Amino acid sequence: MNEWRQTTIVVCTIIVGAIAFATLMHFDHTAFRADMRAGHAALREEMGADHASMRAGHAEIHALLSSIDRRIARIEGHLFGIEIPQDTENGE
């Protein structure tokens, strides 16, 4: 009977310890998730500003390349004797 009591005490101690550990891990996990969400929100905000800046730069580059393409077409047309009208919309 004494062995059974000791075994029961050991098992109960392990169970209570596991419950305590799980409870502590849950609180730690909750705090970790809150920190991760705050960090994620900050990164999204920062990346959003960077993305807007990159889109503006992309639009400028696209406009410049389109202008260069039109100029090249006029030069090629001139070389082959084809008159390509100047783009009056952009003043080129």
Secondary structure by P-SEA (a helix, b strand, c coil): caaaaaaaaaaaaaaaaaaaaaaaaaaaaaaaaaaaaaaaaaaaaaaaaaaaaaaaaaaaaaaaaaaaaaaaaaaaaaaacbbbbccccccc
